[in-house]
Amino acid sequence: MIFIFQSGQDWDDSPIVANGASDLFVKVLEDKGKHSRAIFGVHKLPRNFSVGLTATFTLK
């Protein structure tokens, strides 16, 4: 998963938000929801969104 946050220079709580999303994936999908992730902070996102999330799933 890739998390992209629109954040100010002094905001450093993006891991807290990402942890909540990660916990949700594991709770819903159990062991199949375990994943790796990357977190990026940027100055501006399109349409003034605050968070972007990209996830890729492989279904068997």
C-alpha distance matrix in Angstrom:
0.0 3.7 6.5 9.9 13.0 16.6 18.5 22.0 23.2 24.0 21.0 18.9 17.5 13.8 12.9 14.9 13.1 9.6 11.6 12.9 9.8 8.8 12.5 12.7 10.4 12.5 15.6 15.4 14.3 16.0 15.5 13.6 10.8 10.3 7.2 6.3 4.6 6.5 8.6 11.2 14.4 16.5 20.0 19.7 17.4 19.1 21.3 20.9 17.6 16.5 12.7 10.3 7.0 5.6 4.6 6.9 9.4 12.5 15.5 18.6
3.7 0.0 3.8 6.5 9.9 13.3 15.4 18.9 20.0 21.2 18.3 16.6 15.7 11.9 11.8 14.3 12.4 9.3 12.2 13.7 11.0 10.8 14.6 14.9 13.3 15.6 18.5 18.4 17.7 19.4 19.1 17.3 14.4 13.8 10.5 8.7 5.6 4.9 6.0 7.8 11.0 12.9 16.4 16.2 14.2 16.2 18.6 18.1 15.1 14.0 10.4 8.0 5.7 5.0 6.6 9.3 12.4 15.6 18.7 22.0
6.5 3.8 0.0 3.8 6.5 10.1 12.0 15.6 17.1 18.0 15.0 13.6 12.5 8.7 9.4 11.6 9.3 7.0 10.5 11.7 9.5 10.3 13.9 14.2 13.5 16.1 18.4 18.6 18.7 20.4 20.6 19.2 15.8 15.4 12.6 11.0 7.5 6.2 4.8 6.2 8.5 10.6 13.9 13.8 11.9 14.4 16.5 15.3 12.3 10.6 7.1 5.7 4.7 6.6 8.9 12.3 15.2 18.6 21.4 24.8
9.9 6.5 3.8 0.0 3.8 6.8 9.3 12.8 14.5 16.0 13.4 12.8 12.4 8.9 10.9 13.1 10.8 9.6 13.3 14.3 12.5 13.9 17.2 17.4 17.0 19.7 21.9 22.0 22.3 24.1 24.4 22.9 19.6 19.2 16.3 14.4 10.8 8.4 6.0 4.8 5.8 7.1 10.3 10.0 8.5 11.3 13.7 12.3 9.8 8.3 5.7 4.8 6.3 8.4 11.6 14.9 18.1 21.6 24.4 27.9
13.0 9.9 6.5 3.8 0.0 3.8 5.8 9.5 11.7 12.9 10.1 10.2 9.9 7.0 10.1 11.7 9.5 9.6 13.3 14.0 13.0 15.0 17.8 18.1 18.5 21.1 22.8 23.3 24.1 25.7 26.3 25.3 21.7 21.3 18.8 17.1 13.3 11.0 7.7 6.2 4.8 6.1 8.4 8.5 7.9 11.2 12.9 10.6 8.4 5.8 4.6 6.3 8.8 11.7 14.8 18.3 21.3 24.8 27.5 31.0
16.6 13.3 10.1 6.8 3.8 0.0 3.8 7.1 10.0 11.8 9.6 11.0 11.4 9.4 13.0 14.3 12.2 13.1 16.6 17.0 16.3 18.6 21.2 21.3 21.9 24.7 26.2 26.5 27.5 29.2 30.0 28.9 25.3 25.1 22.6 20.7 17.0 14.5 11.1 8.7 5.9 5.1 5.6 5.5 5.9 9.5 10.9 8.0 7.1 5.0 6.2 8.4 11.7 14.5 17.9 21.3 24.5 28.1 30.7 34.2
18.5 15.4 12.0 9.3 5.8 3.8 0.0 3.7 6.6 8.0 6.1 8.1 9.3 8.4 12.2 13.4 12.2 13.6 16.7 17.4 17.4 19.5 21.8 22.4 23.4 25.8 27.2 28.0 29.2 30.5 31.2 30.5 26.8 26.2 23.9 21.8 18.1 15.4 11.7 9.5 5.9 6.1 6.0 7.7 9.4 13.0 14.1 10.8 10.4 7.5 9.0 11.7 14.5 17.4 20.5 24.0 27.0 30.6 33.2 36.7
22.0 18.9 15.6 12.8 9.5 7.1 3.7 0.0 3.8 5.5 5.4 8.6 10.7 11.0 14.5 15.6 15.0 16.7 19.5 20.3 20.8 22.7 24.9 25.7 26.9 29.1 30.4 31.4 32.7 33.8 34.5 33.9 30.3 29.5 27.1 24.9 21.2 18.4 14.7 12.3 8.5 8.2 6.7 9.3 12.0 15.4 16.3 12.8 13.2 10.7 12.7 15.4 18.2 21.1 24.2 27.6 30.7 34.2 36.9 40.3
23.2 20.0 17.1 14.5 11.7 10.0 6.6 3.8 0.0 3.8 5.8 8.2 11.4 12.1 15.1 16.6 16.8 18.1 20.6 22.0 22.6 24.1 26.3 27.6 28.6 30.5 32.1 33.4 34.4 35.2 35.5 35.2 31.6 30.4 27.9 25.3 21.8 18.7 15.1 12.7 9.2 9.3 8.2 11.6 14.6 18.2 19.5 16.2 16.6 14.0 15.5 17.8 20.4 22.9 25.9 29.1 32.3 35.6 38.5 41.8
24.0 21.2 18.0 16.0 12.9 11.8 8.0 5.5 3.8 0.0 3.8 6.4 9.5 11.3 14.0 14.9 15.7 17.5 19.4 20.8 22.1 23.5 25.2 26.7 28.2 29.8 31.1 32.7 34.0 34.5 35.0 35.0 31.4 30.1 28.0 25.6 22.2 19.5 15.9 14.3 11.1 12.1 11.5 14.6 17.1 20.7 21.7 18.1 18.1 15.1 16.5 19.2 21.4 24.2 26.9 30.3 33.1 36.5 39.2 42.4
21.0 18.3 15.0 13.4 10.1 9.6 6.1 5.4 5.8 3.8 0.0 3.8 6.0 7.8 10.7 11.4 11.9 13.9 15.9 17.1 18.3 19.9 21.6 23.0 24.5 26.2 27.4 29.0 30.3 30.9 31.6 31.6 27.9 26.8 24.8 22.8 19.4 17.0 13.3 12.2 9.3 11.0 11.2 13.6 15.4 19.0 19.9 16.3 15.7 12.2 13.3 16.2 18.2 21.2 23.8 27.2 29.9 33.3 35.9 39.1
18.9 16.6 13.6 12.8 10.2 11.0 8.1 8.6 8.2 6.4 3.8 0.0 3.8 5.8 7.7 9.0 10.4 11.7 13.3 15.1 16.5 17.5 19.2 21.0 22.4 23.7 25.2 27.0 28.1 28.4 28.8 29.0 25.4 24.0 22.1 19.9 16.7 14.6 11.1 10.9 9.0 11.8 13.0 15.5 16.9 20.6 21.8 18.5 17.2 13.6 13.6 16.1 17.4 20.1 22.2 25.6 28.1 31.3 33.9 37.0
17.5 15.7 12.5 12.4 9.9 11.4 9.3 10.7 11.4 9.5 6.0 3.8 0.0 3.8 5.5 5.5 7.0 9.0 10.2 11.6 13.4 14.7 15.9 17.7 19.4 20.7 21.8 23.7 25.1 25.4 26.1 26.5 22.8 21.6 20.1 18.5 15.6 14.1 10.9 11.6 10.3 13.3 14.8 16.6 17.2 20.6 21.5 18.3 16.4 12.6 12.2 14.9 15.8 18.8 20.6 24.0 26.2 29.5 31.8 34.8
13.8 11.9 8.7 8.9 7.0 9.4 8.4 11.0 12.1 11.3 7.8 5.8 3.8 0.0 3.8 5.4 5.3 6.2 8.6 10.1 10.9 12.2 14.2 15.7 16.9 18.5 20.1 21.6 22.6 23.3 23.9 23.8 20.1 19.1 17.3 15.6 12.3 10.8 7.5 8.5 7.9 11.2 13.4 14.7 14.7 18.1 19.3 16.5 14.2 10.6 9.3 11.5 12.1 15.0 16.9 20.3 22.7 26.0 28.5 31.6
12.9 11.8 9.4 10.9 10.1 13.0 12.2 14.5 15.1 14.0 10.7 7.7 5.5 3.8 0.0 3.8 5.5 4.9 5.9 8.6 9.9 10.0 11.8 14.1 15.2 16.1 17.9 19.8 20.6 20.7 21.0 21.4 17.8 16.3 14.8 13.1 10.5 9.8 7.5 9.9 10.5 14.1 16.7 18.2 17.9 21.1 22.5 20.0 17.4 14.0 12.0 13.5 13.1 15.5 16.5 19.6 21.6 24.7 27.1 29.9
14.9 14.3 11.6 13.1 11.7 14.3 13.4 15.6 16.6 14.9 11.4 9.0 5.5 5.4 3.8 0.0 3.8 5.5 5.1 6.5 9.0 9.9 10.6 12.7 14.7 15.5 16.5 18.7 20.1 20.2 21.1 21.7 18.1 17.1 16.3 15.4 13.1 13.1 10.9 13.1 13.2 16.5 18.6 19.7 19.3 22.4 23.1 20.5 17.7 14.2 12.6 14.7 14.3 17.1 18.0 21.3 22.8 26.0 28.0 30.8
13.1 12.4 9.3 10.8 9.5 12.2 12.2 15.0 16.8 15.7 11.9 10.4 7.0 5.3 5.5 3.8 0.0 3.8 5.4 5.3 6.6 8.8 10.1 11.0 12.9 14.7 15.6 17.1 18.7 19.4 20.7 20.7 16.9 16.6 15.6 15.1 12.5 12.4 10.2 12.2 12.2 15.1 17.2 17.6 16.7 19.3 19.9 17.6 14.5 11.2 9.3 11.4 11.2 14.3 15.4 19.0 20.6 24.0 25.9 29.0
9.6 9.3 7.0 9.6 9.6 13.1 13.6 16.7 18.1 17.5 13.9 11.7 9.0 6.2 4.9 5.5 3.8 0.0 3.8 5.4 5.2 6.1 8.5 9.9 10.8 12.4 14.1 15.5 16.5 17.2 17.9 17.8 14.0 13.4 12.0 11.3 8.7 9.2 7.7 10.6 11.8 14.9 17.7 18.2 16.9 19.5 20.7 18.8 15.5 12.6 9.8 10.6 9.3 11.8 12.5 15.8 17.5 20.8 22.9 25.9
11.6 12.2 10.5 13.3 13.3 16.6 16.7 19.5 20.6 19.4 15.9 13.3 10.2 8.6 5.9 5.1 5.4 3.8 0.0 3.8 5.5 5.0 6.0 8.5 9.9 10.5 12.0 14.2 15.2 15.2 16.0 16.6 13.0 12.0 11.6 11.5 10.0 11.4 10.6 13.8 15.1 18.5 21.2 21.8 20.6 23.3 24.2 22.3 19.0 16.0 13.4 14.3 12.6 14.7 14.6 17.5 18.5 21.5 23.3 25.9
12.9 13.7 11.7 14.3 14.0 17.0 17.4 20.3 22.0 20.8 17.1 15.1 11.6 10.1 8.6 6.5 5.3 5.4 3.8 0.0 3.8 5.5 5.1 6.3 8.9 10.1 10.4 12.3 14.2 14.6 16.3 16.8 13.1 13.2 13.3 14.0 12.6 14.1 13.1 15.9 16.8 19.7 22.1 22.2 20.7 22.9 23.3 21.5 18.0 15.3 12.9 14.1 12.5 15.0 14.8 17.9 18.6 21.8 23.1 25.9
9.8 11.0 9.5 12.5 13.0 16.3 17.4 20.8 22.6 22.1 18.3 16.5 13.4 10.9 9.9 9.0 6.6 5.2 5.5 3.8 0.0 3.8 5.4 5.1 6.4 8.8 9.9 10.7 12.2 13.4 15.0 14.7 10.9 11.5 11.2 12.1 10.6 12.4 11.9 14.8 16.1 18.8 21.4 21.1 19.0 20.9 21.5 20.2 16.5 14.4 11.3 11.6 9.4 11.6 11.2 14.3 15.1 18.4 19.8 22.8
8.8 10.8 10.3 13.9 15.0 18.6 19.5 22.7 24.1 23.5 19.9 17.5 14.7 12.2 10.0 9.9 8.8 6.1 5.0 5.5 3.8 0.0 3.8 5.4 5.2 6.4 8.6 10.1 10.6 11.1 12.0 12.0 8.2 8.0 7.9 9.2 8.6 11.2 11.8 15.2 17.2 20.2 23.2 23.3 21.3 23.4 24.4 23.2 19.6 17.4 14.1 13.8 11.0 12.2 11.0 13.5 13.9 16.8 18.4 21.0
12.5 14.6 13.9 17.2 17.8 21.2 21.8 24.9 26.3 25.2 21.6 19.2 15.9 14.2 11.8 10.6 10.1 8.5 6.0 5.1 5.4 3.8 0.0 3.8 5.5 5.2 6.0 8.6 9.9 9.7 11.3 12.3 8.9 9.0 10.3 12.1 12.1 14.8 15.1 18.5 20.3 23.3 26.1 26.1 24.3 26.3 27.0 25.6 21.9 19.6 16.6 16.8 14.3 15.7 14.3 16.5 16.3 18.9 19.8 22.1
12.7 14.9 14.2 17.4 18.1 21.3 22.4 25.7 27.6 26.7 23.0 21.0 17.7 15.7 14.1 12.7 11.0 9.9 8.5 6.3 5.1 5.4 3.8 0.0 3.8 5.5 5.0 6.1 8.4 9.4 11.9 12.0 8.7 10.3 11.6 13.9 13.7 16.3 16.5 19.6 21.2 23.8 26.5 25.9 23.7 25.2 25.5 24.5 20.7 18.9 15.9 15.9 13.3 14.8 13.2 15.5 15.0 17.8 18.3 20.9
10.4 13.3 13.5 17.0 18.5 21.9 23.4 26.9 28.6 28.2 24.5 22.4 19.4 16.9 15.2 14.7 12.9 10.8 9.9 8.9 6.4 5.2 5.5 3.8 0.0 3.8 5.5 5.3 5.8 7.5 9.4 8.7 5.2 7.5 8.7 11.5 11.9 15.0 16.0 19.2 21.3 23.9 26.8 26.2 23.7 25.0 25.8 25.2 21.4 19.9 16.5 15.7 12.4 12.9 10.6 12.3 11.4 14.0 14.7 17.3
12.5 15.6 16.1 19.7 21.1 24.7 25.8 29.1 30.5 29.8 26.2 23.7 20.7 18.5 16.1 15.5 14.7 12.4 10.5 10.1 8.8 6.4 5.2 5.5 3.8 0.0 3.8 5.5 5.2 4.7 6.5 7.3 4.4 5.8 8.5 11.6 12.9 16.3 17.7 21.2 23.5 26.4 29.4 29.2 26.9 28.5 29.4 28.6 24.8 23.0 19.7 19.0 15.7 16.0 13.4 14.6 13.3 15.1 15.6 17.4
15.6 18.5 18.4 21.9 22.8 26.2 27.2 30.4 32.1 31.1 27.4 25.2 21.8 20.1 17.9 16.5 15.6 14.1 12.0 10.4 9.9 8.6 6.0 5.0 5.5 3.8 0.0 3.8 5.8 5.3 8.6 9.7 7.6 9.5 12.2 15.3 16.3 19.5 20.4 23.7 25.7 28.4 31.2 30.8 28.5 29.9 30.3 29.5 25.7 23.9 20.9 20.6 17.6 18.4 16.0 17.4 15.9 17.7 17.5 19.3
15.4 18.4 18.6 22.0 23.3 26.5 28.0 31.4 33.4 32.7 29.0 27.0 23.7 21.6 19.8 18.7 17.1 15.5 14.2 12.3 10.7 10.1 8.6 6.1 5.3 5.5 3.8 0.0 3.8 5.8 9.3 9.1 7.3 10.5 12.9 16.2 17.1 20.3 21.3 24.4 26.4 28.8 31.6 30.7 28.1 29.0 29.3 28.9 25.1 23.8 20.8 20.0 16.9 17.3 14.7 15.8 13.9 15.7 15.0 16.9
14.3 17.7 18.7 22.3 24.1 27.5 29.2 32.7 34.4 34.0 30.3 28.1 25.1 22.6 20.6 20.1 18.7 16.5 15.2 14.2 12.2 10.6 9.9 8.4 5.8 5.2 5.8 3.8 0.0 3.8 6.4 5.4 4.6 8.1 10.8 14.4 16.0 19.5 21.1 24.4 26.8 29.3 32.3 31.6 28.8 29.8 30.5 30.3 26.5 25.4 22.0 20.7 17.2 16.8 13.6 13.8 11.4 12.6 11.9 13.6
16.0 19.4 20.4 24.1 25.7 29.2 30.5 33.8 35.2 34.5 30.9 28.4 25.4 23.3 20.7 20.2 19.4 17.2 15.2 14.6 13.4 11.1 9.7 9.4 7.5 4.7 5.3 5.8 3.8 0.0 3.8 5.4 5.4 7.4 10.9 14.5 16.6 20.2 22.0 25.5 28.0 30.8 34.0 33.6 31.1 32.4 33.2 32.7 28.9 27.4 24.0 23.0 19.6 19.3 16.2 16.4 14.1 14.9 14.3 15.3
15.5 19.1 20.6 24.4 26.3 30.0 31.2 34.5 35.5 35.0 31.6 28.8 26.1 23.9 21.0 21.1 20.7 17.9 16.0 16.3 15.0 12.0 11.3 11.9 9.4 6.5 8.6 9.3 6.4 3.8 0.0 3.8 5.3 5.7 9.3 12.8 15.6 19.3 21.7 25.3 28.1 31.0 34.3 34.2 31.9 33.3 34.6 34.1 30.3 28.7 25.2 23.9 20.3 19.6 16.3 15.9 13.6 13.7 13.6 14.2
13.6 17.3 19.2 22.9 25.3 28.9 30.5 33.9 35.2 35.0 31.6 29.0 26.5 23.8 21.4 21.7 20.7 17.8 16.6 16.8 14.7 12.0 12.3 12.0 8.7 7.3 9.7 9.1 5.4 5.4 3.8 0.0 3.8 5.6 8.3 12.0 14.6 18.3 20.8 24.2 27.2 29.7 33.1 32.7 30.1 31.2 32.6 32.4 28.7 27.5 23.9 22.1 18.4 17.1 13.5 12.7 10.0 10.0 9.9 10.9
10.8 14.4 15.8 19.6 21.7 25.3 26.8 30.3 31.6 31.4 27.9 25.4 22.8 20.1 17.8 18.1 16.9 14.0 13.0 13.1 10.9 8.2 8.9 8.7 5.2 4.4 7.6 7.3 4.6 5.4 5.3 3.8 0.0 3.8 6.2 9.9 11.8 15.5 17.6 21.0 23.8 26.4 29.7 29.3 26.8 28.1 29.4 29.0 25.3 23.9 20.3 18.8 15.1 14.4 11.1 11.3 9.5 10.9 11.6 13.5
10.3 13.8 15.4 19.2 21.3 25.1 26.2 29.5 30.4 30.1 26.8 24.0 21.6 19.1 16.3 17.1 16.6 13.4 12.0 13.2 11.5 8.0 9.0 10.3 7.5 5.8 9.5 10.5 8.1 7.4 5.7 5.6 3.8 0.0 3.8 7.2 9.9 13.7 16.1 19.7 22.7 25.6 29.1 29.2 27.0 28.8 30.4 29.7 26.1 24.4 20.7 19.3 15.8 15.0 12.1 12.3 11.2 12.4 13.8 15.4
7.2 10.5 12.6 16.3 18.8 22.6 23.9 27.1 27.9 28.0 24.8 22.1 20.1 17.3 14.8 16.3 15.6 12.0 11.6 13.3 11.2 7.9 10.3 11.6 8.7 8.5 12.2 12.9 10.8 10.9 9.3 8.3 6.2 3.8 0.0 3.8 6.6 10.3 13.1 16.6 19.8 22.6 26.2 26.3 24.3 26.1 28.0 27.4 24.0 22.4 18.6 16.9 13.4 12.3 9.7 10.0 10.0 11.6 13.9 16.0
6.3 8.7 11.0 14.4 17.1 20.7 21.8 24.9 25.3 25.6 22.8 19.9 18.5 15.6 13.1 15.4 15.1 11.3 11.5 14.0 12.1 9.2 12.1 13.9 11.5 11.6 15.3 16.2 14.4 14.5 12.8 12.0 9.9 7.2 3.8 0.0 3.8 7.2 10.4 13.8 17.3 20.1 23.8 24.3 22.7 24.8 27.1 26.3 23.1 21.3 17.7 16.1 13.0 11.9 10.2 10.9 11.9 13.7 16.6 18.8
4.6 5.6 7.5 10.8 13.3 17.0 18.1 21.2 21.8 22.2 19.4 16.7 15.6 12.3 10.5 13.1 12.5 8.7 10.0 12.6 10.6 8.6 12.1 13.7 11.9 12.9 16.3 17.1 16.0 16.6 15.6 14.6 11.8 9.9 6.6 3.8 0.0 3.8 6.8 10.2 13.6 16.4 20.1 20.6 19.1 21.4 23.8 22.8 19.7 17.8 14.3 12.8 10.2 9.7 9.1 10.9 12.9 15.4 18.5 21.1
6.5 4.9 6.2 8.4 11.0 14.5 15.4 18.4 18.7 19.5 17.0 14.6 14.1 10.8 9.8 13.1 12.4 9.2 11.4 14.1 12.4 11.2 14.8 16.3 15.0 16.3 19.5 20.3 19.5 20.2 19.3 18.3 15.5 13.7 10.3 7.2 3.8 0.0 3.8 6.7 10.3 13.1 16.9 17.7 16.7 19.3 22.0 20.8 18.1 16.2 13.0 11.7 10.0 9.9 10.7 12.8 15.5 18.2 21.4 24.2
8.6 6.0 4.8 6.0 7.7 11.1 11.7 14.7 15.1 15.9 13.3 11.1 10.9 7.5 7.5 10.9 10.2 7.7 10.6 13.1 11.9 11.8 15.1 16.5 16.0 17.7 20.4 21.3 21.1 22.0 21.7 20.8 17.6 16.1 13.1 10.4 6.8 3.8 0.0 3.8 6.9 10.1 13.7 14.8 14.1 17.2 19.6 17.9 15.5 13.2 10.4 10.0 9.5 10.6 12.4 15.2 18.0 21.0 24.1 27.1
11.2 7.8 6.2 4.8 6.2 8.7 9.5 12.3 12.7 14.3 12.2 10.9 11.6 8.5 9.9 13.1 12.2 10.6 13.8 15.9 14.8 15.2 18.5 19.6 19.2 21.2 23.7 24.4 24.4 25.5 25.3 24.2 21.0 19.7 16.6 13.8 10.2 6.7 3.8 0.0 3.8 6.5 10.2 11.6 11.4 14.8 17.5 15.8 13.9 11.9 9.9 9.6 10.4 11.6 14.2 17.0 20.3 23.3 26.5 29.7
14.4 11.0 8.5 5.8 4.8 5.9 5.9 8.5 9.2 11.1 9.3 9.0 10.3 7.9 10.5 13.2 12.2 11.8 15.1 16.8 16.1 17.2 20.3 21.2 21.3 23.5 25.7 26.4 26.8 28.0 28.1 27.2 23.8 22.7 19.8 17.3 13.6 10.3 6.9 3.8 0.0 3.8 7.0 9.0 9.8 13.5 15.9 13.6 12.3 10.1 9.3 10.2 12.1 14.0 17.0 20.1 23.3 26.6 29.6 32.9
16.5 12.9 10.6 7.1 6.1 5.1 6.1 8.2 9.3 12.1 11.0 11.8 13.3 11.2 14.1 16.5 15.1 14.9 18.5 19.7 18.8 20.2 23.3 23.8 23.9 26.4 28.4 28.8 29.3 30.8 31.0 29.7 26.4 25.6 22.6 20.1 16.4 13.1 10.1 6.5 3.8 0.0 3.8 5.7 7.2 10.9 13.5 11.4 11.1 9.8 9.9 10.5 13.2 15.0 18.4 21.3 24.8 28.1 31.1 34.6
20.0 16.4 13.9 10.3 8.4 5.6 6.0 6.7 8.2 11.5 11.2 13.0 14.8 13.4 16.7 18.6 17.2 17.7 21.2 22.1 21.4 23.2 26.1 26.5 26.8 29.4 31.2 31.6 32.3 34.0 34.3 33.1 29.7 29.1 26.2 23.8 20.1 16.9 13.7 10.2 7.0 3.8 0.0 3.8 7.1 10.5 12.6 10.1 11.0 10.1 11.5 12.8 15.9 18.0 21.6 24.6 28.1 31.4 34.4 37.9
19.7 16.2 13.8 10.0 8.5 5.5 7.7 9.3 11.6 14.6 13.6 15.5 16.6 14.7 18.2 19.7 17.6 18.2 21.8 22.2 21.1 23.3 26.1 25.9 26.2 29.2 30.8 30.7 31.6 33.6 34.2 32.7 29.3 29.2 26.3 24.3 20.6 17.7 14.8 11.6 9.0 5.7 3.8 0.0 3.8 6.8 8.9 6.8 8.2 8.5 10.2 11.1 14.7 16.7 20.4 23.5 26.9 30.4 33.1 36.7
17.4 14.2 11.9 8.5 7.9 5.9 9.4 12.0 14.6 17.1 15.4 16.9 17.2 14.7 17.9 19.3 16.7 16.9 20.6 20.7 19.0 21.3 24.3 23.7 23.7 26.9 28.5 28.1 28.8 31.1 31.9 30.1 26.8 27.0 24.3 22.7 19.1 16.7 14.1 11.4 9.8 7.2 7.1 3.8 0.0 3.8 6.5 5.4 5.6 7.0 8.0 8.1 11.8 13.7 17.5 20.5 23.9 27.4 29.9 33.6
19.1 16.2 14.4 11.3 11.2 9.5 13.0 15.4 18.2 20.7 19.0 20.6 20.6 18.1 21.1 22.4 19.3 19.5 23.3 22.9 20.9 23.4 26.3 25.2 25.0 28.5 29.9 29.0 29.8 32.4 33.3 31.2 28.1 28.8 26.1 24.8 21.4 19.3 17.2 14.8 13.5 10.9 10.5 6.8 3.8 0.0 3.8 5.3 6.2 9.2 10.1 9.6 13.0 14.6 18.3 21.0 24.2 27.6 30.0 33.7
21.3 18.6 16.5 13.7 12.9 10.9 14.1 16.3 19.5 21.7 19.9 21.8 21.5 19.3 22.5 23.1 19.9 20.7 24.2 23.3 21.5 24.4 27.0 25.5 25.8 29.4 30.3 29.3 30.5 33.2 34.6 32.6 29.4 30.4 28.0 27.1 23.8 22.0 19.6 17.5 15.9 13.5 12.6 8.9 6.5 3.8 0.0 3.8 5.5 9.1 10.9 11.2 14.6 16.6 20.1 23.0 25.9 29.5 31.4 35.2
20.9 18.1 15.3 12.3 10.6 8.0 10.8 12.8 16.2 18.1 16.3 18.5 18.3 16.5 20.0 20.5 17.6 18.8 22.3 21.5 20.2 23.2 25.6 24.5 25.2 28.6 29.5 28.9 30.3 32.7 34.1 32.4 29.0 29.7 27.4 26.3 22.8 20.8 17.9 15.8 13.6 11.4 10.1 6.8 5.4 5.3 3.8 0.0 3.8 6.4 9.2 10.6 14.4 17.0 20.5 23.7 26.7 30.3 32.5 36.2
17.6 15.1 12.3 9.8 8.4 7.1 10.4 13.2 16.6 18.1 15.7 17.2 16.4 14.2 17.4 17.7 14.5 15.5 19.0 18.0 16.5 19.6 21.9 20.7 21.4 24.8 25.7 25.1 26.5 28.9 30.3 28.7 25.3 26.1 24.0 23.1 19.7 18.1 15.5 13.9 12.3 11.1 11.0 8.2 5.6 6.2 5.5 3.8 0.0 3.8 5.8 7.3 10.9 13.8 17.1 20.5 23.3 27.0 29.0 32.8
16.5 14.0 10.6 8.3 5.8 5.0 7.5 10.7 14.0 15.1 12.2 13.6 12.6 10.6 14.0 14.2 11.2 12.6 16.0 15.3 14.4 17.4 19.6 18.9 19.9 23.0 23.9 23.8 25.4 27.4 28.7 27.5 23.9 24.4 22.4 21.3 17.8 16.2 13.2 11.9 10.1 9.8 10.1 8.5 7.0 9.2 9.1 6.4 3.8 0.0 3.8 7.0 10.4 13.8 16.9 20.5 23.3 27.0 29.1 32.8
12.7 10.4 7.1 5.7 4.6 6.2 9.0 12.7 15.5 16.5 13.3 13.6 12.2 9.3 12.0 12.6 9.3 9.8 13.4 12.9 11.3 14.1 16.6 15.9 16.5 19.7 20.9 20.8 22.0 24.0 25.2 23.9 20.3 20.7 18.6 17.7 14.3 13.0 10.4 9.9 9.3 9.9 11.5 10.2 8.0 10.1 10.9 9.2 5.8 3.8 0.0 3.8 6.6 10.2 13.2 16.9 19.6 23.3 25.5 29.1
10.3 8.0 5.7 4.8 6.3 8.4 11.7 15.4 17.8 19.2 16.2 16.1 14.9 11.5 13.5 14.7 11.4 10.6 14.3 14.1 11.6 13.8 16.8 15.9 15.7 19.0 20.6 20.0 20.7 23.0 23.9 22.1 18.8 19.3 16.9 16.1 12.8 11.7 10.0 9.6 10.2 10.5 12.8 11.1 8.1 9.6 11.2 10.6 7.3 7.0 3.8 0.0 3.8 6.8 10.1 13.6 16.6 20.3 22.6 26.3
7.0 5.7 4.7 6.3 8.8 11.7 14.5 18.2 20.4 21.4 18.2 17.4 15.8 12.1 13.1 14.3 11.2 9.3 12.6 12.5 9.4 11.0 14.3 13.3 12.4 15.7 17.6 16.9 17.2 19.6 20.3 18.4 15.1 15.8 13.4 13.0 10.2 10.0 9.5 10.4 12.1 13.2 15.9 14.7 11.8 13.0 14.6 14.4 10.9 10.4 6.6 3.8 0.0 3.8 6.5 10.2 13.0 16.7 19.1 22.7
5.6 5.0 6.6 8.4 11.7 14.5 17.4 21.1 22.9 24.2 21.2 20.1 18.8 15.0 15.5 17.1 14.3 11.8 14.7 15.0 11.6 12.2 15.7 14.8 12.9 16.0 18.4 17.3 16.8 19.3 19.6 17.1 14.4 15.0 12.3 11.9 9.7 9.9 10.6 11.6 14.0 15.0 18.0 16.7 13.7 14.6 16.6 17.0 13.8 13.8 10.2 6.8 3.8 0.0 3.8 6.9 10.2 13.8 16.4 20.0
4.6 6.6 8.9 11.6 14.8 17.9 20.5 24.2 25.9 26.9 23.8 22.2 20.6 16.9 16.5 18.0 15.4 12.5 14.6 14.8 11.2 11.0 14.3 13.2 10.6 13.4 16.0 14.7 13.6 16.2 16.3 13.5 11.1 12.1 9.7 10.2 9.1 10.7 12.4 14.2 17.0 18.4 21.6 20.4 17.5 18.3 20.1 20.5 17.1 16.9 13.2 10.1 6.5 3.8 0.0 3.8 6.6 10.2 12.8 16.4
6.9 9.3 12.3 14.9 18.3 21.3 24.0 27.6 29.1 30.3 27.2 25.6 24.0 20.3 19.6 21.3 19.0 15.8 17.5 17.9 14.3 13.5 16.5 15.5 12.3 14.6 17.4 15.8 13.8 16.4 15.9 12.7 11.3 12.3 10.0 10.9 10.9 12.8 15.2 17.0 20.1 21.3 24.6 23.5 20.5 21.0 23.0 23.7 20.5 20.5 16.9 13.6 10.2 6.9 3.8 0.0 3.8 6.9 10.0 13.4
9.4 12.4 15.2 18.1 21.3 24.5 27.0 30.7 32.3 33.1 29.9 28.1 26.2 22.7 21.6 22.8 20.6 17.5 18.5 18.6 15.1 13.9 16.3 15.0 11.4 13.3 15.9 13.9 11.4 14.1 13.6 10.0 9.5 11.2 10.0 11.9 12.9 15.5 18.0 20.3 23.3 24.8 28.1 26.9 23.9 24.2 25.9 26.7 23.3 23.3 19.6 16.6 13.0 10.2 6.6 3.8 0.0 3.8 6.3 9.8
12.5 15.6 18.6 21.6 24.8 28.1 30.6 34.2 35.6 36.5 33.3 31.3 29.5 26.0 24.7 26.0 24.0 20.8 21.5 21.8 18.4 16.8 18.9 17.8 14.0 15.1 17.7 15.7 12.6 14.9 13.7 10.0 10.9 12.4 11.6 13.7 15.4 18.2 21.0 23.3 26.6 28.1 31.4 30.4 27.4 27.6 29.5 30.3 27.0 27.0 23.3 20.3 16.7 13.8 10.2 6.9 3.8 0.0 3.8 6.6
15.5 18.7 21.4 24.4 27.5 30.7 33.2 36.9 38.5 39.2 35.9 33.9 31.8 28.5 27.1 28.0 25.9 22.9 23.3 23.1 19.8 18.4 19.8 18.3 14.7 15.6 17.5 15.0 11.9 14.3 13.6 9.9 11.6 13.8 13.9 16.6 18.5 21.4 24.1 26.5 29.6 31.1 34.4 33.1 29.9 30.0 31.4 32.5 29.0 29.1 25.5 22.6 19.1 16.4 12.8 10.0 6.3 3.8 0.0 3.8
18.6 22.0 24.8 27.9 31.0 34.2 36.7 40.3 41.8 42.4 39.1 37.0 34.8 31.6 29.9 30.8 29.0 25.9 25.9 25.9 22.8 21.0 22.1 20.9 17.3 17.4 19.3 16.9 13.6 15.3 14.2 10.9 13.5 15.4 16.0 18.8 21.1 24.2 27.1 29.7 32.9 34.6 37.9 36.7 33.6 33.7 35.2 36.2 32.8 32.8 29.1 26.3 22.7 20.0 16.4 13.4 9.8 6.6 3.8 0.0
